[in-house]
Amino acid sequence: MKELLDAWKQVDRNKVAALLSVIPGLGHLYKHHYMAGAGILTAGNAIMVFVALWLGIATLGLALIVVPAVWFAMIACSAYFATDEHGNHPWLHVWEYRGAGLKMFSRKA
């Protein structure tokens, strides 16, 4: 099990984010860009479907292939090049701090 955890720590997070973007928005969520990921998962995908269907009428169905393909590629590129915010949120990784550096959570009397 330790070998698996050590191997996972050496994985290129950019490539994992790009692969997770098969479902647009998951790569952004993986890199801790919560607002962008949630927006892409909900509104972004809904708008892409609407635009593809609308343009599909005018292009005899060609847009039903081209628009989603371009959308998936651009979201994967965006997730790949996004900054990695992993570890910058101490409230999400409390097991790494073990109470030593959590002065921000304690109240001063």
Beta strands, then each sheet from edge to edge (+ up, - down):
end
